[in-house]
Amino acid sequence: MKPELLAPAGDFEKLKIAIAYGADAVYLSGTSFGLRAKAKNFSSDDLAAAITYAHDCGVRVFITVNIFAHNDDIDNMSGYFAFLKEIGADAFIISDPGVLQLAKEEAPGVEIHISTQANTTNYASASFWHSMGASRIILARELSLKEIADIRTKCPPSLGLEGFVHGAMCMSYSGRCMLSKYMSDRDANLGACAHPCRYNFRLYAEELSRPGEFMPLEATERGTDIFAADDLCMIEYIPEMTAAGLNSLKIEGRMKSAFYVGLTTKAYRMAIDSPYNPYCIDLLKMASHRPFSTGFYFDRPMSASEDTSYSRSHDFAGIVVDVNGGAIVIEQRGVFELGDTLTFIQPKGESFTHKIKEMQNENGVKISRAPHAKQKVTVHLDRSVELMSLVSR
C-alpha cells in the first residue's frame, strides 16, 4: 500500500499548490498554538475555508497544536478544539499530554497525531501514546529505519507511523531547542524560532597541554556552521521507508515558498507512484536548499557540511493563474523579461521551457520587463499549460 504524502501549507496559496501537485493530506496551523508562528498561517475564517477546499479535493487536513503549552496557553485554548472539530479538521498534531487531554474532552472522535516534538524514539512510548488515544505517531527524526521497523513490529497495526521525508533538520533533538530563546528571546518551543543555528559560529577548543589557550577550528575562512544541519532528502529511498512501516511521509516547510511546496510535492508524488526517476532530484534542486543528506535513517549521524550555504538551480518567476487558449497569465514572483527562457513546471504534466518573445501588462500594454511583485503578465504559448503551473528562470 502506498504511503500518504503529507505536505506543508503555510498559507492558503501554499495549500492550493500542495493539493494541485499531489498531496494526500496537508498540515497547517491557526494563528496560535502551532510551532511555526512566523508563517502566515490561517485565521478562523480561513481555517474553515481551507478545510472545505481541501475536502472538496479529497485531501485531509491536520491542524498543528504542538507548542509546549504554559498555563496561559491552556486557558486560551478553551473552545479551540471544539471549533476545529466543528469546521471539519481531520486530525490534531499535539506534543503535550495536557493539550491532548483537552482535545479529547472538547473534540472526541477527531484523530490525534503525536508531534515529532514529543520525541517518540521507542515502541513503549509509541504504545503509551496509543493507549492515550493517539491514532498516529510522528516519530522522532533521530531514528534509523531499523529502529522504525522494530517499532512497527511491536506496536498495534491500528497505530499509524509518520516520518519526515524531506526538508530542514534541526540541530536539537527533534526540535527541542532553547538557543533561539537565549539569543533572541524568541522561544522555539512556542513557535517563534529565529533559527540562530543557521548563523556562522567559531568554535574554540581548550587543549589540555596549554591550559587557557584556545585554538580556532575553522571549516572555512568564514568559520564553521556545526549547528546547521544539512537538509533531509529521502527521494531515492521511498521503498525502504515504506518497508520500515511508515504510513505517512511528511515534507517539512510551512515557512518555505510556494515554489518549494509545489516542487517537493510533485517530486515525492512521482517517487511514490512510480520507480525513482532522476528528474525528481532535479526538481528538488530547483528551489533553495542546503546540502542534502539522509539524516539519521541509515544509522549515520546527521551531517553538517562545510559548505552550508543555500543553493538553487532556478529562480521563482511566477504562477500561472489564468489560461485562455494560447494566452496565459502569470502572477509575477520574480523579475523576468523578454528573451528569458522560462521553465514551466506543471502540477500533473511534464515540464517544458519557452522563450518569451512578447508580453503585456494588466492593461494590455506591451512590456519588456516584469519587475513588480504579483503583477499579472500575459504571455503567449504555442501549447497548452495547466493552471497553477510554477514558472521559473
C-alpha positions as CSV (number, residue, x, y, z in Angstrom):
1,M,0.0,0.0,0.0
2,K,1.3,3.4,-0.9
3,P,2.2,5.8,2.0
4,E,0.3,9.0,2.4
5,L,2.1,12.1,1.1
6,L,1.8,14.9,3.7
7,A,2.7,18.4,2.5
8,P,3.1,21.7,4.3
9,A,0.6,24.6,3.9
10,G,1.8,27.8,5.5
11,D,-1.0,29.8,3.9
12,F,-3.9,29.4,1.5
13,E,-1.9,29.7,-1.6
14,K,0.6,27.0,-0.5
15,L,-2.4,24.8,0.5
16,K,-3.8,25.1,-3.1
17,I,-0.3,24.4,-4.6
18,A,0.2,21.4,-2.3
19,I,-3.1,19.9,-3.3
20,A,-2.6,20.6,-7.1
21,Y,0.8,19.0,-7.0
22,G,-0.4,15.8,-5.5
23,A,-0.6,15.9,-1.6
24,D,-2.9,13.3,0.0
25,A,-3.0,15.5,3.1
26,V,-1.8,18.8,4.3
27,Y,-0.8,20.2,7.7
28,L,-1.3,23.7,8.8
29,S,-2.0,26.0,11.8
30,G,-4.3,28.6,13.1
31,T,-2.7,31.9,14.3
32,S,-2.0,30.4,17.7
33,F,-0.6,27.2,19.3
34,G,1.5,25.9,16.4
35,L,5.3,25.7,16.1
36,R,5.5,28.0,13.1
37,A,4.2,31.2,14.4
38,K,6.2,33.2,11.8
39,A,4.4,31.5,8.9
40,K,1.3,33.4,7.7
41,N,-1.0,30.7,9.0
42,F,-4.8,30.8,8.9
43,S,-7.4,32.9,10.6
44,S,-10.5,31.2,12.0
45,D,-12.4,32.1,8.8
46,D,-9.5,30.9,6.6
47,L,-9.2,27.6,8.5
48,A,-12.9,26.8,7.7
49,A,-12.4,27.8,4.1
50,A,-9.1,25.8,3.8
51,I,-10.7,22.7,5.2
52,T,-13.7,23.0,2.9
53,Y,-11.4,23.5,-0.1
54,A,-9.2,20.5,0.8
55,H,-12.1,18.2,1.4
56,D,-13.7,19.1,-1.9
57,C,-10.4,18.0,-3.5
58,G,-10.4,14.7,-1.4
59,V,-7.5,15.9,0.7
60,R,-7.3,15.6,4.5
61,V,-6.3,18.5,6.8
62,F,-4.2,18.1,10.0
63,I,-4.1,21.1,12.4
64,T,-0.9,21.7,14.4
65,V,-1.4,22.5,18.1
66,N,2.0,21.4,19.1
67,I,3.5,24.1,21.3
68,F,4.9,23.2,24.7
69,A,1.9,24.9,26.4
70,H,2.2,27.1,29.5
71,N,-0.7,27.8,31.9
72,D,-1.9,30.7,29.9
73,D,-1.8,28.7,26.7
74,I,-4.1,26.0,28.2
75,D,-6.5,28.7,29.4
76,N,-6.6,30.3,26.0
77,M,-7.2,27.0,24.2
78,S,-10.6,26.6,25.8
79,G,-13.1,26.1,22.9
80,Y,-10.4,25.9,20.2
81,F,-10.6,22.1,19.7
82,A,-14.4,22.2,19.6
83,F,-14.2,24.9,16.9
84,L,-11.7,22.8,14.9
85,K,-14.0,19.8,15.1
86,E,-17.0,21.8,14.0
87,I,-15.3,23.1,10.9
88,G,-14.1,19.5,9.9
89,A,-10.5,19.2,11.0
90,D,-9.3,15.6,10.3
91,A,-6.6,15.4,13.0
92,F,-4.8,17.4,15.6
93,I,-1.0,17.3,15.8
94,I,-0.1,17.5,19.5
95,S,3.0,17.2,21.6
96,D,1.8,18.0,25.2
97,P,-0.2,15.5,27.3
98,G,-2.3,18.3,28.8
99,V,-3.2,19.6,25.4
100,L,-4.1,16.0,24.3
101,Q,-6.5,15.7,27.2
102,L,-8.2,18.9,26.4
103,A,-8.5,17.8,22.7
104,K,-10.2,14.6,23.8
105,E,-12.6,16.4,26.0
106,E,-13.6,19.1,23.5
107,A,-13.4,17.2,20.2
108,P,-14.0,13.4,20.8
109,G,-13.6,11.4,17.7
110,V,-11.1,13.6,15.9
111,E,-7.8,11.8,15.3
112,I,-4.8,12.8,17.4
113,H,-1.3,12.6,15.9
114,I,1.6,12.9,18.3
115,S,4.0,15.5,17.1
116,T,7.7,14.8,16.5
117,Q,8.3,17.3,19.3
118,A,7.2,14.6,21.7
119,N,10.5,12.8,20.9
120,T,9.0,9.3,20.5
121,T,12.0,7.1,20.0
122,N,10.8,3.6,21.1
123,Y,7.9,1.2,20.8
124,A,7.0,1.5,24.5
125,S,6.4,5.3,24.2
126,A,4.5,4.8,20.9
127,S,2.3,2.2,22.6
128,F,1.7,4.6,25.6
129,W,0.5,7.4,23.3
130,H,-1.7,4.9,21.5
131,S,-3.3,3.9,24.8
132,M,-3.9,7.6,25.5
133,G,-6.0,7.9,22.3
134,A,-3.4,8.7,19.6
135,S,-4.0,7.2,16.2
136,R,-0.6,8.2,14.8
137,I,2.9,8.9,16.0
138,I,5.1,11.4,14.1
139,L,8.4,9.7,15.1
140,A,11.4,11.5,16.3
141,R,13.7,12.4,13.4
142,E,16.7,10.8,15.2
143,L,15.5,7.2,14.4
144,S,17.0,4.8,11.9
145,L,14.9,2.8,9.5
146,K,15.9,-0.3,11.5
147,E,14.5,1.2,14.7
148,I,11.4,2.3,12.9
149,A,10.8,-1.3,11.6
150,D,11.2,-2.6,15.2
151,I,8.6,-0.1,16.5
152,R,6.3,-1.1,13.7
153,T,6.6,-4.8,14.6
154,K,6.0,-4.2,18.3
155,C,3.0,-1.7,18.0
156,P,-0.6,-2.4,17.1
157,P,-1.4,-2.2,13.4
158,S,-4.0,0.4,14.2
159,L,-1.3,2.9,15.2
160,G,-0.1,4.8,12.2
161,L,3.6,5.9,11.9
162,E,4.7,9.0,10.2
163,G,8.2,10.1,9.3
164,F,9.8,13.1,7.7
165,V,11.0,12.6,4.1
166,H,12.3,16.0,3.1
167,G,13.3,19.4,4.4
168,A,15.2,21.3,7.0
169,M,16.7,19.4,10.0
170,C,17.2,20.8,13.5
171,M,20.4,20.7,15.5
172,S,18.5,19.9,18.6
173,Y,16.8,16.7,19.5
174,S,13.5,16.7,17.5
175,G,13.5,20.5,17.7
176,R,13.6,20.9,21.5
177,C,15.9,23.9,21.4
178,M,16.5,26.9,23.7
179,L,19.1,28.6,21.5
180,S,16.6,31.0,19.9
181,K,15.2,32.0,23.3
182,Y,18.6,32.6,24.7
183,M,20.0,34.6,21.7
184,S,16.9,36.5,20.5
185,D,14.2,36.0,23.2
186,R,12.1,34.1,20.6
187,D,11.0,30.8,22.0
188,A,11.3,27.9,19.5
189,N,9.1,25.8,21.7
190,L,6.3,28.3,21.4
191,G,6.6,28.6,17.7
192,A,8.8,31.7,17.3
193,C,12.2,30.2,16.4
194,A,14.7,32.7,14.9
195,H,16.9,29.8,13.6
196,P,20.1,31.1,15.2
197,C,21.7,27.6,14.4
198,R,22.0,28.9,10.8
199,Y,24.4,31.7,11.9
200,N,28.1,31.3,11.4
201,F,29.9,30.3,14.6
202,R,33.6,30.0,15.5
203,L,34.4,27.1,17.8
204,Y,37.4,27.1,20.2
205,A,38.8,24.1,21.9
206,E,41.0,24.3,25.1
207,E,43.9,22.0,24.8
208,L,44.9,20.2,27.9
209,S,48.6,20.7,27.2
210,R,48.1,24.5,27.1
211,P,45.5,25.5,29.7
212,G,43.8,28.7,28.9
213,E,44.9,28.8,25.2
214,F,42.1,28.4,22.7
215,M,42.7,27.3,19.1
216,P,40.3,28.2,16.4
217,L,38.8,25.2,14.5
218,E,37.7,26.6,11.1
219,A,35.8,24.7,8.4
220,T,36.3,27.7,6.1
221,E,37.6,31.2,6.3
222,R,34.1,32.2,7.5
223,G,34.2,29.9,10.4
224,T,32.2,26.8,10.9
225,D,28.4,26.1,10.8
226,I,28.4,23.0,13.0
227,F,24.9,23.7,14.3
228,A,23.5,24.0,10.8
229,A,22.4,20.5,9.8
230,D,22.1,19.5,6.1
231,D,18.6,19.2,4.6
232,L,16.9,15.8,4.7
233,C,16.3,14.3,1.3
234,M,15.0,10.7,1.0
235,I,13.7,10.9,-2.6
236,E,15.7,7.8,-3.6
237,Y,14.6,5.7,-0.6
238,I,10.8,5.6,-0.7
239,P,10.6,1.8,-0.9
240,E,12.9,1.5,2.2
241,M,10.8,3.9,4.2
242,T,7.6,2.1,3.3
243,A,9.2,-1.3,4.0
244,A,10.1,0.0,7.5
245,G,6.5,0.6,8.2
246,L,5.9,4.3,7.7
247,N,2.3,5.0,6.7
248,S,2.8,8.7,6.0
249,L,5.8,10.6,4.5
250,K,6.0,14.3,5.7
251,I,7.6,17.2,3.8
252,E,8.9,19.9,6.1
253,G,8.4,23.5,5.1
254,R,5.4,25.6,6.2
255,M,7.7,28.7,6.1
256,K,9.1,27.8,2.7
257,S,7.9,29.3,-0.6
258,A,5.0,28.1,-2.8
259,F,7.7,27.2,-5.3
260,Y,9.3,24.9,-2.8
261,V,6.0,23.4,-1.8
262,G,5.0,22.6,-5.4
263,L,8.4,21.2,-6.4
264,T,8.8,18.9,-3.4
265,T,5.2,17.7,-3.5
266,K,5.5,16.9,-7.2
267,A,8.8,15.2,-6.8
268,Y,7.7,12.9,-4.0
269,R,4.3,12.3,-5.7
270,M,6.3,10.9,-8.7
271,A,8.6,8.9,-6.4
272,I,5.7,7.3,-4.5
273,D,3.7,6.5,-7.6
274,S,6.4,5.0,-9.8
275,P,10.1,3.8,-9.7
276,Y,12.6,6.6,-8.9
277,N,13.3,8.9,-11.7
278,P,16.5,11.1,-11.5
279,Y,14.4,14.0,-12.7
280,C,12.9,14.1,-9.2
281,I,16.1,15.3,-7.7
282,D,16.4,17.9,-10.4
283,L,13.0,19.2,-9.3
284,L,14.2,19.4,-5.7
285,K,17.3,21.3,-6.6
286,M,15.4,24.0,-8.4
287,A,14.2,25.5,-5.1
288,S,16.5,27.0,-2.4
289,H,18.1,24.2,-0.3
290,R,21.0,23.3,1.8
291,P,23.2,20.3,1.0
292,F,21.1,17.1,1.1
293,S,21.6,14.2,3.4
294,T,19.7,11.1,4.6
295,G,19.5,12.3,8.2
296,F,19.6,9.5,10.7
297,Y,17.8,6.9,8.7
298,F,20.8,4.8,7.9
299,D,22.5,4.8,11.3
300,R,24.8,7.6,10.4
301,P,25.0,10.8,12.4
302,M,23.2,13.7,10.9
303,S,25.7,15.7,8.8
304,A,26.6,19.4,8.6
305,S,28.6,20.1,5.5
306,E,31.4,22.6,5.4
307,D,29.6,24.4,2.7
308,T,26.3,25.3,4.4
309,S,25.1,28.0,2.0
310,Y,21.8,27.7,0.3
311,S,21.7,27.0,-3.4
312,R,19.1,26.6,-6.2
313,S,19.2,25.9,-9.9
314,H,16.2,28.2,-10.7
315,D,14.7,31.4,-9.6
316,F,10.9,31.5,-8.9
317,A,9.3,33.8,-11.6
318,G,5.6,33.3,-11.1
319,I,2.5,31.1,-11.1
320,V,0.1,30.6,-14.0
321,V,-3.2,32.0,-12.7
322,D,-5.3,32.1,-15.9
323,V,-5.3,30.3,-19.3
324,N,-7.2,31.5,-22.3
325,G,-6.2,29.5,-25.3
326,G,-2.5,30.3,-26.0
327,A,-2.7,33.4,-23.8
328,I,-1.7,32.7,-20.3
329,V,-1.5,35.0,-17.3
330,I,1.5,34.7,-14.9
331,E,1.4,36.3,-11.5
332,Q,4.9,37.5,-11.1
333,R,7.1,36.3,-8.1
334,G,10.5,37.2,-9.5
335,V,11.7,39.5,-12.3
336,F,11.7,38.2,-15.8
337,E,11.9,39.9,-19.2
338,L,11.8,39.5,-23.0
339,G,14.3,37.0,-24.2
340,D,14.3,34.9,-21.0
341,T,13.7,31.2,-21.3
342,L,11.2,30.2,-18.7
343,T,10.6,26.7,-17.3
344,F,7.0,25.7,-16.7
345,I,6.6,23.0,-14.0
346,Q,3.0,21.7,-14.4
347,P,1.1,20.1,-11.5
348,K,0.4,16.9,-13.4
349,G,2.0,17.2,-16.9
350,E,5.6,17.3,-17.9
351,S,7.8,20.4,-17.5
352,F,8.8,22.4,-20.6
353,T,10.6,25.6,-21.5
354,H,9.5,28.6,-23.5
355,K,11.4,31.7,-24.7
356,I,9.5,34.9,-24.0
357,K,9.1,36.9,-27.2
358,E,6.2,39.1,-26.2
359,M,4.3,40.0,-23.1
360,Q,1.7,42.5,-21.9
361,N,0.7,44.0,-18.5
362,E,-2.7,44.0,-17.0
363,N,-3.8,46.8,-19.3
364,G,-2.8,45.0,-22.5
365,V,0.2,47.3,-23.0
366,K,3.4,45.6,-24.3
367,I,6.2,45.5,-21.8
368,S,9.8,44.3,-22.0
369,R,10.2,43.5,-18.3
370,A,8.1,42.3,-15.4
371,P,9.6,44.0,-12.3
372,H,6.7,44.2,-9.9
373,A,5.8,41.6,-7.3
374,K,2.4,39.9,-8.1
375,Q,1.8,41.9,-11.3
376,K,-0.2,39.9,-13.8
377,V,1.6,39.4,-17.1
378,T,0.2,37.9,-20.2
379,V,2.4,35.8,-22.4
380,H,1.6,33.7,-25.5
381,L,2.5,30.0,-25.8
382,D,2.1,27.6,-28.7
383,R,0.9,24.8,-26.4
384,S,-1.4,24.2,-23.5
385,V,-0.4,24.7,-19.9
386,E,-2.0,23.8,-16.6
387,L,-3.4,26.3,-14.1
388,M,-1.1,26.7,-11.1
389,S,2.0,25.8,-13.1
390,L,5.1,27.1,-11.5
391,V,7.2,29.4,-13.7
392,S,11.0,29.7,-13.1
393,R,14.1,31.0,-14.9
